[in-house]
């Protein structure tokens, strides 16, 4: 499967409903009729109906040639359509008799690609998202109030003409070549997934802007309090309730964990976020509710598949799963590992890696040991009865924590240690992580509740 099509596959099927359900909702009875072959055993008939469907989608996309998503998707659709037509010619009874198992495998491969095309084109076939001009985005933001920033994008506060407060994510322009292709893939991946998935702790897509080299994603509500990273390590620490409160910190962790649980357990096929970091956890302005963002590297898993081959080059420094580093394969447990690193950030108040400006190289370089190497030994020593959690604990929320305050923090530390085990199979599933965080929050705030 071509790389760009694979990137679409990573995020297209994410809502818990199949392709037929999505298309039927968007287009009505004709789509239901075309996809009625799902229950038939005749692969040739399935393929014929797939070709009919792809030709319809092709016409709809050709009507939107001005849209960069349509321009990006059309060559992939045409390639799949050519492959489907070729397979129809080869699926005579004699070919089936001679090469039955090989043909069956090709039928399954084409069917997978067809479903990917259906759902990848959903944002264009539906009318639920808006297309903004660059002038409209500039009027809404002036690109001045920065909510958060990373190596790949900057998120600005914005106000639309109708008064809606929004977060505007501007992907960093890397010019021509492979860097530009990576930005394109990240943009379309994020648009596809946010068009289809809905959860209280995941950003909601409002619309997009694609003009020249600009790739911009607009989401709601406005995450006016920036990212968790900002409140633990950055410019927002002085007046932050997250900086000053263990309760607020664990609430943020729980919301982020519930978002990951939705991706791992309720999306169909399941989704690996692949970039769980404190910078990707944004906080709403009014409620401080966390929202998981930054889906540009997300990966989907077909039913029965436990891992996906993914290039490690794009992994955020300090958060990368060591098993992924050694095998090249990404699992849901990789997200659990990254969330474990975020838990250490919350417990210690330290970033995943310390970076300083190096005059000689003219760039930021990593200094000293990473956070896992620094904090995990003390936590493990605490688990063995050595009592060293206080050696690494952030004292800003409570300079002299009581035994009652330490109990839920020790529970959080123990959960982080399990998430950070070297072997993915030894880490807890995300459902267990959510349960542990719920228990820790109940000890910090008896009777408290986070929806």
Order of alpha helices (4+ residues) and beta strands (2+ residues): alpha-alpha-alpha-alpha-alpha-alpha-alpha-alpha-beta-alpha-beta-beta-beta-alpha-beta-beta-alpha-alpha-alpha-beta-beta-beta-beta-beta-alpha-beta-alpha-beta-beta-alpha-alpha-alpha
